[in-house]
Amino acid sequence: MLFGEPAIREAASNPNGKVPLTMPPLARLESLPNPKALLHDLLVTATEYKGRRRKGFNPSRAAARLGEILDDFSPLRALPAFEDTERRIVQALAQLFPEIARKA
């Protein structure tokens, strides 16, 4: 979920925010030591909240909302891990629903 800056801003309830977000390059996503912590930091930064509002912000809830906002995961197809996961899901679905697999 570290590839859609506009979606991160929207999940942080600040879609028109102007504070710079340091997004990692797509090619580095798989090698990040703690991507969840980075995502939470980006969400907190994107809120542009200060003080109590910042402390009261729930980045886990915003991250879950991010999953609802993102609808295009095609940029991730450049990552081997995503490509492998997608292939495995398609194979599993084909086994569960062979009649659909034959039509495709």
N, CA, C and O atoms as CSV, one atom per row, in Angstrom:
chain,resi,resn,atom,element,x,y,z
A,1,MET,N,N,0.813,-1.190,0.000
A,1,MET,CA,C,0.000,0.000,0.000
A,1,MET,C,C,0.859,1.257,0.000
A,1,MET,O,O,0.354,2.368,0.166
A,2,LEU,N,N,2.132,1.074,-0.184
A,2,LEU,CA,C,3.062,2.203,-0.164
A,2,LEU,C,C,3.331,2.761,-1.558
A,2,LEU,O,O,4.422,3.265,-1.823
A,3,PHE,N,N,2.359,2.677,-2.438
A,3,PHE,CA,C,2.606,3.141,-3.791
A,3,PHE,C,C,1.601,4.193,-4.256
A,3,PHE,O,O,1.765,4.742,-5.346
A,4,GLY,N,N,0.596,4.484,-3.490
A,4,GLY,CA,C,-0.434,5.426,-3.914
A,4,GLY,C,C,-0.518,6.639,-3.018
A,4,GLY,O,O,-1.304,6.657,-2.071
A,5,GLU,N,N,0.275,7.650,-3.301
A,5,GLU,CA,C,0.286,8.848,-2.446
A,5,GLU,C,C,-1.086,9.493,-2.323
A,5,GLU,O,O,-1.483,9.829,-1.208
A,6,PRO,N,N,-1.842,9.686,-3.421
A,6,PRO,CA,C,-3.179,10.283,-3.256
A,6,PRO,C,C,-4.085,9.444,-2.351
A,6,PRO,O,O,-4.865,9.998,-1.576
A,7,ALA,N,N,-3.990,8.128,-2.442
A,7,ALA,CA,C,-4.811,7.258,-1.592
A,7,ALA,C,C,-4.379,7.369,-0.131
A,7,ALA,O,O,-5.221,7.340,0.767
A,8,ILE,N,N,-3.090,7.495,0.110
A,8,ILE,CA,C,-2.596,7.663,1.484
A,8,ILE,C,C,-3.134,8.962,2.068
A,8,ILE,O,O,-3.563,8.995,3.221
A,9,ARG,N,N,-3.114,10.017,1.289
A,9,ARG,CA,C,-3.646,11.304,1.762
A,9,ARG,C,C,-5.145,11.200,2.058
A,9,ARG,O,O,-5.631,11.739,3.052
A,10,GLU,N,N,-5.867,10.503,1.182
A,10,GLU,CA,C,-7.306,10.344,1.407
A,10,GLU,C,C,-7.574,9.495,2.645
A,10,GLU,O,O,-8.457,9.824,3.436
A,11,ALA,N,N,-6.831,8.416,2.822
A,11,ALA,CA,C,-7.010,7.565,4.004
A,11,ALA,C,C,-6.703,8.336,5.282
A,11,ALA,O,O,-7.253,8.033,6.341
A,12,ALA,N,N,-5.832,9.325,5.185
A,12,ALA,CA,C,-5.481,10.170,6.334
A,12,ALA,C,C,-6.473,11.319,6.504
A,12,ALA,O,O,-6.271,12.197,7.342
A,13,SER,N,N,-7.547,11.312,5.710
A,13,SER,CA,C,-8.596,12.351,5.751
A,13,SER,C,C,-8.060,13.732,5.420
A,13,SER,O,O,-8.525,14.734,5.964
A,14,ASN,N,N,-7.079,13.781,4.526
A,14,ASN,CA,C,-6.503,15.051,4.104
A,14,ASN,C,C,-6.107,14.957,2.623
A,14,ASN,O,O,-4.930,15.067,2.283
A,15,PRO,N,N,-7.107,14.751,1.741
A,15,PRO,CA,C,-6.781,14.509,0.329
A,15,PRO,C,C,-6.086,15.676,-0.369
A,15,PRO,O,O,-5.406,15.475,-1.375
A,16,ASN,N,N,-6.248,16.877,0.149
A,16,ASN,CA,C,-5.620,18.043,-0.472
A,16,ASN,C,C,-4.370,18.497,0.268
A,16,ASN,O,O,-3.912,19.625,0.087
A,17,GLY,N,N,-3.821,17.622,1.099
A,17,GLY,CA,C,-2.639,17.960,1.885
A,17,GLY,C,C,-1.458,18.335,1.013
A,17,GLY,O,O,-1.335,17.881,-0.124
A,18,LYS,N,N,-0.606,19.158,1.557
A,18,LYS,CA,C,0.553,19.658,0.810
A,18,LYS,C,C,1.884,19.234,1.402
A,18,LYS,O,O,2.924,19.423,0.770
A,19,VAL,N,N,1.878,18.659,2.613
A,19,VAL,CA,C,3.136,18.260,3.233
A,19,VAL,C,C,3.769,17.160,2.370
A,19,VAL,O,O,3.078,16.239,1.936
A,20,PRO,N,N,5.072,17.256,2.125
A,20,PRO,CA,C,5.726,16.223,1.305
A,20,PRO,C,C,5.711,14.862,2.001
A,20,PRO,O,O,5.969,14.759,3.201
A,21,LEU,N,N,5.407,13.834,1.233
A,21,LEU,CA,C,5.468,12.460,1.720
A,21,LEU,C,C,6.622,11.773,1.008
A,21,LEU,O,O,6.671,11.736,-0.221
A,22,THR,N,N,7.537,11.238,1.775
A,22,THR,CA,C,8.690,10.567,1.188
A,22,THR,C,C,8.320,9.113,0.921
A,22,THR,O,O,8.460,8.242,1.779
A,23,MET,N,N,7.849,8.888,-0.281
A,23,MET,CA,C,7.423,7.551,-0.675
A,23,MET,C,C,8.644,6.759,-1.150
A,23,MET,O,O,9.471,7.289,-1.892
A,24,PRO,N,N,8.761,5.512,-0.736
A,24,PRO,CA,C,9.889,4.703,-1.212
A,24,PRO,C,C,9.700,4.348,-2.686
A,24,PRO,O,O,8.569,4.211,-3.153
A,25,PRO,N,N,10.789,4.203,-3.410
A,25,PRO,CA,C,10.660,3.781,-4.808
A,25,PRO,C,C,10.016,2.395,-4.869
A,25,PRO,O,O,10.259,1.546,-4.012
A,26,LEU,N,N,9.209,2.186,-5.878
A,26,LEU,CA,C,8.504,0.918,-6.037
A,26,LEU,C,C,9.467,-0.271,-6.004
A,26,LEU,O,O,9.147,-1.312,-5.431
A,27,ALA,N,N,10.621,-0.123,-6.605
A,27,ALA,CA,C,11.595,-1.222,-6.666
A,27,ALA,C,C,12.152,-1.592,-5.286
A,27,ALA,O,O,12.697,-2.682,-5.112
A,28,ARG,N,N,12.021,-0.697,-4.310
A,28,ARG,CA,C,12.548,-0.960,-2.959
A,28,ARG,C,C,11.516,-1.526,-1.996
A,28,ARG,O,O,11.862,-1.900,-0.875
A,29,LEU,N,N,10.265,-1.595,-2.409
A,29,LEU,CA,C,9.206,-1.994,-1.482
A,29,LEU,C,C,9.459,-3.350,-0.841
A,29,LEU,O,O,9.214,-3.527,0.352
A,30,GLU,N,N,9.945,-4.303,-1.619
A,30,GLU,CA,C,10.142,-5.653,-1.092
A,30,GLU,C,C,11.300,-5.751,-0.106
A,30,GLU,O,O,11.383,-6.715,0.654
A,31,SER,N,N,12.184,-4.778,-0.110
A,31,SER,CA,C,13.346,-4.848,0.776
A,31,SER,C,C,13.221,-3.934,2.003
A,31,SER,O,O,14.173,-3.808,2.773
A,32,LEU,N,N,12.078,-3.307,2.188
A,32,LEU,CA,C,11.902,-2.440,3.356
A,32,LEU,C,C,11.884,-3.281,4.628
A,32,LEU,O,O,11.207,-4.308,4.672
A,33,PRO,N,N,12.617,-2.865,5.667
A,33,PRO,CA,C,12.673,-3.648,6.896
A,33,PRO,C,C,11.353,-3.667,7.669
A,33,PRO,O,O,11.021,-4.677,8.290
A,34,ASN,N,N,10.593,-2.561,7.639
A,34,ASN,CA,C,9.341,-2.506,8.382
A,34,ASN,C,C,8.333,-1.658,7.607
A,34,ASN,O,O,8.084,-0.510,7.975
A,35,PRO,N,N,7.751,-2.205,6.542
A,35,PRO,CA,C,6.846,-1.418,5.703
A,35,PRO,C,C,5.597,-0.944,6.441
A,35,PRO,O,O,5.074,0.128,6.137
A,36,LYS,N,N,5.117,-1.720,7.399
A,36,LYS,CA,C,3.930,-1.316,8.150
A,36,LYS,C,C,4.207,-0.045,8.949
A,36,LYS,O,O,3.384,0.870,8.959
A,37,ALA,N,N,5.346,0.018,9.611
A,37,ALA,CA,C,5.711,1.211,10.381
A,37,ALA,C,C,5.865,2.415,9.459
A,37,ALA,O,O,5.442,3.521,9.795
A,38,LEU,N,N,6.473,2.194,8.297
A,38,LEU,CA,C,6.630,3.289,7.332
A,38,LEU,C,C,5.264,3.782,6.863
A,38,LEU,O,O,5.039,4.989,6.777
A,39,LEU,N,N,4.352,2.862,6.561
A,39,LEU,CA,C,3.006,3.244,6.139
A,39,LEU,C,C,2.319,4.050,7.231
A,39,LEU,O,O,1.705,5.079,6.950
A,40,HIS,N,N,2.416,3.592,8.465
A,40,HIS,CA,C,1.793,4.329,9.574
A,40,HIS,C,C,2.400,5.722,9.714
A,40,HIS,O,O,1.676,6.690,9.946
A,41,ASP,N,N,3.709,5.831,9.578
A,41,ASP,CA,C,4.369,7.145,9.648
A,41,ASP,C,C,3.880,8.059,8.533
A,41,ASP,O,O,3.611,9.238,8.766
A,42,LEU,N,N,3.764,7.520,7.323
A,42,LEU,CA,C,3.288,8.317,6.196
A,42,LEU,C,C,1.848,8.780,6.413
A,42,LEU,O,O,1.500,9.917,6.093
A,43,LEU,N,N,1.019,7.898,6.958
A,43,LEU,CA,C,-0.371,8.279,7.227
A,43,LEU,C,C,-0.441,9.388,8.268
A,43,LEU,O,O,-1.205,10.341,8.111
A,44,VAL,N,N,0.348,9.272,9.323
A,44,VAL,CA,C,0.364,10.317,10.359
A,44,VAL,C,C,0.852,11.637,9.761
A,44,VAL,O,O,0.265,12.689,10.014
A,45,THR,N,N,1.917,11.582,8.972
A,45,THR,CA,C,2.437,12.792,8.332
A,45,THR,C,C,1.396,13.405,7.407
A,45,THR,O,O,1.235,14.625,7.371
A,46,ALA,N,N,0.691,12.564,6.659
A,46,ALA,CA,C,-0.287,13.053,5.686
A,46,ALA,C,C,-1.460,13.777,6.344
A,46,ALA,O,O,-2.097,14.620,5.712
A,47,THR,N,N,-1.749,13.462,7.593
A,47,THR,CA,C,-2.853,14.149,8.271
A,47,THR,C,C,-2.548,15.625,8.455
A,47,THR,O,O,-3.451,16.461,8.422
A,48,GLU,N,N,-1.268,15.948,8.649
A,48,GLU,CA,C,-0.808,17.297,8.981
A,48,GLU,C,C,-1.340,17.743,10.343
A,48,GLU,O,O,-1.360,18.937,10.641
A,49,TYR,N,N,-1.768,16.789,11.167
A,49,TYR,CA,C,-2.239,17.096,12.509
A,49,TYR,C,C,-1.065,17.466,13.404
A,49,TYR,O,O,0.077,17.069,13.170
A,50,LYS,N,N,-1.382,18.234,14.428
A,50,LYS,CA,C,-0.416,18.618,15.456
A,50,LYS,C,C,-1.004,18.269,16.820
A,50,LYS,O,O,-2.219,18.148,16.970
A,51,GLY,N,N,-0.140,18.111,17.797
A,51,GLY,CA,C,-0.554,17.958,19.185
A,51,GLY,C,C,-1.502,16.814,19.454
A,51,GLY,O,O,-1.254,15.677,19.050
A,52,ARG,N,N,-2.604,17.122,20.147
A,52,ARG,CA,C,-3.564,16.103,20.575
A,52,ARG,C,C,-4.226,15.395,19.401
A,52,ARG,O,O,-4.454,14.186,19.446
A,53,ARG,N,N,-4.531,16.141,18.365
A,53,ARG,CA,C,-5.167,15.497,17.204
A,53,ARG,C,C,-4.233,14.459,16.603
A,53,ARG,O,O,-4.668,13.387,16.183
A,54,ARG,N,N,-2.955,14.783,16.563
A,54,ARG,CA,C,-1.970,13.838,16.015
A,54,ARG,C,C,-1.888,12.589,16.891
A,54,ARG,O,O,-1.850,11.468,16.384
A,55,LYS,N,N,-1.861,12.790,18.212
A,55,LYS,CA,C,-1.797,11.649,19.129
A,55,LYS,C,C,-3.059,10.796,19.057
A,55,LYS,O,O,-3.002,9.585,19.271
A,56,GLY,N,N,-4.189,11.414,18.760
A,56,GLY,CA,C,-5.458,10.694,18.694
A,56,GLY,C,C,-5.709,9.996,17.371
A,56,GLY,O,O,-6.660,9.226,17.241
A,57,PHE,N,N,-4.857,10.262,16.385
A,57,PHE,CA,C,-5.033,9.647,15.067
A,57,PHE,C,C,-4.675,8.166,15.133
A,57,PHE,O,O,-3.663,7.793,15.727
A,58,ASN,N,N,-5.501,7.329,14.527
A,58,ASN,CA,C,-5.288,5.884,14.546
A,58,ASN,C,C,-4.780,5.431,13.169
A,58,ASN,O,O,-5.582,5.240,12.254
A,59,PRO,N,N,-3.460,5.257,13.010
A,59,PRO,CA,C,-2.931,4.871,11.703
A,59,PRO,C,C,-3.364,3.476,11.264
A,59,PRO,O,O,-3.442,3.218,10.063
A,60,SER,N,N,-3.646,2.574,12.191
A,60,SER,CA,C,-4.121,1.235,11.811
A,60,SER,C,C,-5.486,1.319,11.138
A,60,SER,O,O,-5.739,0.640,10.143
A,61,ARG,N,N,-6.348,2.141,11.678
A,61,ARG,CA,C,-7.676,2.336,11.076
A,61,ARG,C,C,-7.541,2.977,9.703
A,61,ARG,O,O,-8.235,2.595,8.760
A,62,ALA,N,N,-6.646,3.952,9.593
A,62,ALA,CA,C,-6.433,4.608,8.299
A,62,ALA,C,C,-5.846,3.631,7.285
A,62,ALA,O,O,-6.192,3.683,6.105
A,63,ALA,N,N,-4.964,2.742,7.732
A,63,ALA,CA,C,-4.388,1.741,6.825
A,63,ALA,C,C,-5.472,0.802,6.322
A,63,ALA,O,O,-5.460,0.422,5.151
A,64,ALA,N,N,-6.409,0.419,7.183
A,64,ALA,CA,C,-7.524,-0.425,6.750
A,64,ALA,C,C,-8.384,0.319,5.734
A,64,ALA,O,O,-8.856,-0.267,4.759
A,65,ARG,N,N,-8.578,1.594,5.967
A,65,ARG,CA,C,-9.343,2.417,5.022
A,65,ARG,C,C,-8.612,2.505,3.685
A,65,ARG,O,O,-9.242,2.527,2.628
A,66,LEU,N,N,-7.313,2.553,3.735
A,66,LEU,CA,C,-6.506,2.602,2.523
A,66,LEU,C,C,-6.799,1.389,1.641
A,66,LEU,O,O,-6.864,1.503,0.417
A,67,GLY,N,N,-6.975,0.236,2.270
A,67,GLY,CA,C,-7.307,-0.968,1.519
A,67,GLY,C,C,-8.631,-0.855,0.792
A,67,GLY,O,O,-8.824,-1.487,-0.246
A,68,GLU,N,N,-9.541,-0.064,1.319
A,68,GLU,CA,C,-10.839,0.164,0.669
A,68,GLU,C,C,-10.729,1.199,-0.438
A,68,GLU,O,O,-11.488,1.154,-1.407
A,69,ILE,N,N,-9.807,2.116,-0.307
A,69,ILE,CA,C,-9.665,3.215,-1.277
A,69,ILE,C,C,-8.929,2.759,-2.531
A,69,ILE,O,O,-9.335,3.083,-3.647
A,70,LEU,N,N,-7.854,2.014,-2.347
A,70,LEU,CA,C,-7.055,1.573,-3.494
A,70,LEU,C,C,-7.844,0.592,-4.350
A,70,LEU,O,O,-8.410,-0.374,-3.839
A,71,ASP,N,N,-7.877,0.843,-5.640
A,71,ASP,CA,C,-8.570,-0.091,-6.520
A,71,ASP,C,C,-7.710,-0.503,-7.717
A,71,ASP,O,O,-8.125,-1.327,-8.532
A,72,ASP,N,N,-6.534,0.064,-7.815
A,72,ASP,CA,C,-5.643,-0.294,-8.913
A,72,ASP,C,C,-4.295,-0.725,-8.345
A,72,ASP,O,O,-3.498,0.099,-7.896
A,73,PHE,N,N,-4.064,-2.016,-8.374
A,73,PHE,CA,C,-2.820,-2.567,-7.852
A,73,PHE,C,C,-1.840,-2.889,-8.973
A,73,PHE,O,O,-0.823,-3.541,-8.740
A,74,SER,N,N,-2.139,-2.437,-10.182
A,74,SER,CA,C,-1.280,-2.766,-11.325
A,74,SER,C,C,0.170,-2.305,-11.163
A,74,SER,O,O,1.059,-2.983,-11.677
A,75,PRO,N,N,0.460,-1.199,-10.483
A,75,PRO,CA,C,1.876,-0.850,-10.318
A,75,PRO,C,C,2.674,-1.937,-9.593
A,75,PRO,O,O,3.881,-2.068,-9.799
A,76,LEU,N,N,2.000,-2.708,-8.750
A,76,LEU,CA,C,2.686,-3.749,-7.987
A,76,LEU,C,C,3.058,-4.963,-8.835
A,76,LEU,O,O,3.846,-5.804,-8.403
A,77,ARG,N,N,2.502,-5.056,-10.021
A,77,ARG,CA,C,2.827,-6.196,-10.885
A,77,ARG,C,C,4.299,-6.206,-11.281
A,77,ARG,O,O,4.794,-7.218,-11.776
A,78,ALA,N,N,4.992,-5.118,-11.075
A,78,ALA,CA,C,6.430,-5.064,-11.361
A,78,ALA,C,C,7.251,-5.752,-10.266
A,78,ALA,O,O,8.449,-5.977,-10.436
A,79,LEU,N,N,6.612,-6.083,-9.157
A,79,LEU,CA,C,7.319,-6.713,-8.042
A,79,LEU,C,C,7.167,-8.229,-8.106
A,79,LEU,O,O,6.049,-8.734,-8.219
A,80,PRO,N,N,8.269,-8.954,-8.036
A,80,PRO,CA,C,8.203,-10.421,-8.112
A,80,PRO,C,C,7.279,-11.051,-7.059
A,80,PRO,O,O,6.544,-11.986,-7.376
A,81,ALA,N,N,7.303,-10.568,-5.846
A,81,ALA,CA,C,6.477,-11.159,-4.792
A,81,ALA,C,C,4.993,-10.977,-5.091
A,81,ALA,O,O,4.198,-11.889,-4.864
A,82,PHE,N,N,4.621,-9.817,-5.594
A,82,PHE,CA,C,3.217,-9.578,-5.935
A,82,PHE,C,C,2.798,-10.459,-7.104
A,82,PHE,O,O,1.724,-11.061,-7.093
A,83,GLU,N,N,3.654,-10.524,-8.101
A,83,GLU,CA,C,3.371,-11.354,-9.274
A,83,GLU,C,C,3.187,-12.819,-8.868
A,83,GLU,O,O,2.277,-13.489,-9.355
A,84,ASP,N,N,4.040,-13.307,-7.986
A,84,ASP,CA,C,3.956,-14.687,-7.510
A,84,ASP,C,C,2.662,-14.906,-6.726
A,84,ASP,O,O,1.980,-15.912,-6.920
A,85,THR,N,N,2.329,-13.975,-5.853
A,85,THR,CA,C,1.098,-14.092,-5.067
A,85,THR,C,C,-0.125,-14.092,-5.974
A,85,THR,O,O,-1.040,-14.896,-5.791
A,86,GLU,N,N,-0.141,-13.205,-6.938
A,86,GLU,CA,C,-1.266,-13.136,-7.871
A,86,GLU,C,C,-1.409,-14.452,-8.645
A,86,GLU,O,O,-2.521,-14.945,-8.831
A,87,ARG,N,N,-0.296,-15.014,-9.089
A,87,ARG,CA,C,-0.313,-16.280,-9.830
A,87,ARG,C,C,-0.874,-17.395,-8.953
A,87,ARG,O,O,-1.684,-18.199,-9.413
A,88,ARG,N,N,-0.448,-17.445,-7.702
A,88,ARG,CA,C,-0.925,-18.484,-6.779
A,88,ARG,C,C,-2.427,-18.361,-6.510
A,88,ARG,O,O,-3.135,-19.363,-6.414
A,89,ILE,N,N,-2.893,-17.137,-6.390
A,89,ILE,CA,C,-4.327,-16.918,-6.159
A,89,ILE,C,C,-5.127,-17.387,-7.369
A,89,ILE,O,O,-6.152,-18.053,-7.218
A,90,VAL,N,N,-4.667,-17.045,-8.558
A,90,VAL,CA,C,-5.358,-17.472,-9.783
A,90,VAL,C,C,-5.386,-18.995,-9.868
A,90,VAL,O,O,-6.410,-19.576,-10.229
A,91,GLN,N,N,-4.275,-19.644,-9.541
A,91,GLN,CA,C,-4.222,-21.113,-9.564
A,91,GLN,C,C,-5.192,-21.718,-8.548
A,91,GLN,O,O,-5.894,-22.680,-8.856
A,92,ALA,N,N,-5.229,-21.164,-7.357
A,92,ALA,CA,C,-6.123,-21.685,-6.315
A,92,ALA,C,C,-7.583,-21.513,-6.729
A,92,ALA,O,O,-8.398,-22.414,-6.528
A,93,LEU,N,N,-7.909,-20.367,-7.302
A,93,LEU,CA,C,-9.282,-20.146,-7.750
A,93,LEU,C,C,-9.646,-21.078,-8.900
A,93,LEU,O,O,-10.780,-21.550,-8.984
A,94,ALA,N,N,-8.693,-21.343,-9.781
A,94,ALA,CA,C,-8.939,-22.261,-10.890
A,94,ALA,C,C,-9.220,-23.673,-10.382
A,94,ALA,O,O,-10.018,-24.400,-10.975
A,95,GLN,N,N,-8.574,-24.060,-9.297
A,95,GLN,CA,C,-8.832,-25.378,-8.715
A,95,GLN,C,C,-10.200,-25.429,-8.035
A,95,GLN,O,O,-10.893,-26.444,-8.095
A,96,LEU,N,N,-10.573,-24.348,-7.400
A,96,LEU,CA,C,-11.873,-24.297,-6.718
A,96,LEU,C,C,-13.039,-24.179,-7.686
A,96,LEU,O,O,-14.126,-24.701,-7.437
A,97,PHE,N,N,-12.796,-23.483,-8.799
A,97,PHE,CA,C,-13.853,-23.220,-9.768
A,97,PHE,C,C,-13.388,-23.585,-11.177
A,97,PHE,O,O,-13.180,-22.701,-12.008
A,98,PRO,N,N,-13.224,-24.878,-11.451
A,98,PRO,CA,C,-12.681,-25.289,-12.750
A,98,PRO,C,C,-13.544,-24.874,-13.932
A,98,PRO,O,O,-13.030,-24.664,-15.031
A,99,GLU,N,N,-14.861,-24.753,-13.715
A,99,GLU,CA,C,-15.727,-24.364,-14.824
A,99,GLU,C,C,-15.435,-22.938,-15.294
A,99,GLU,O,O,-15.577,-22.633,-16.478
A,100,ILE,N,N,-15.039,-22.090,-14.394
A,100,ILE,CA,C,-14.678,-20.713,-14.758
A,100,ILE,C,C,-13.317,-20.707,-15.452
A,100,ILE,O,O,-13.119,-19.986,-16.430
A,101,ALA,N,N,-12.392,-21.499,-14.954
A,101,ALA,CA,C,-11.051,-21.556,-15.526
A,101,ALA,C,C,-11.102,-22.008,-16.976
A,101,ALA,O,O,-10.333,-21.517,-17.803
A,102,ARG,N,N,-12.003,-22.944,-17.299
A,102,ARG,CA,C,-12.101,-23.423,-18.687
A,102,ARG,C,C,-12.591,-22.340,-19.622
A,102,ARG,O,O,-12.207,-22.321,-20.792
A,103,LYS,N,N,-13.434,-21.428,-19.136
A,103,LYS,CA,C,-13.992,-20.369,-19.978
A,103,LYS,C,C,-12.988,-19.265,-20.257
A,103,LYS,O,O,-13.114,-18.550,-21.251
A,104,ALA,N,N,-11.997,-19.118,-19.396
A,104,ALA,CA,C,-11.029,-18.012,-19.516
A,104,ALA,C,C,-10.010,-18.269,-20.596
A,104,ALA,O,O,-9.130,-17.439,-20.824
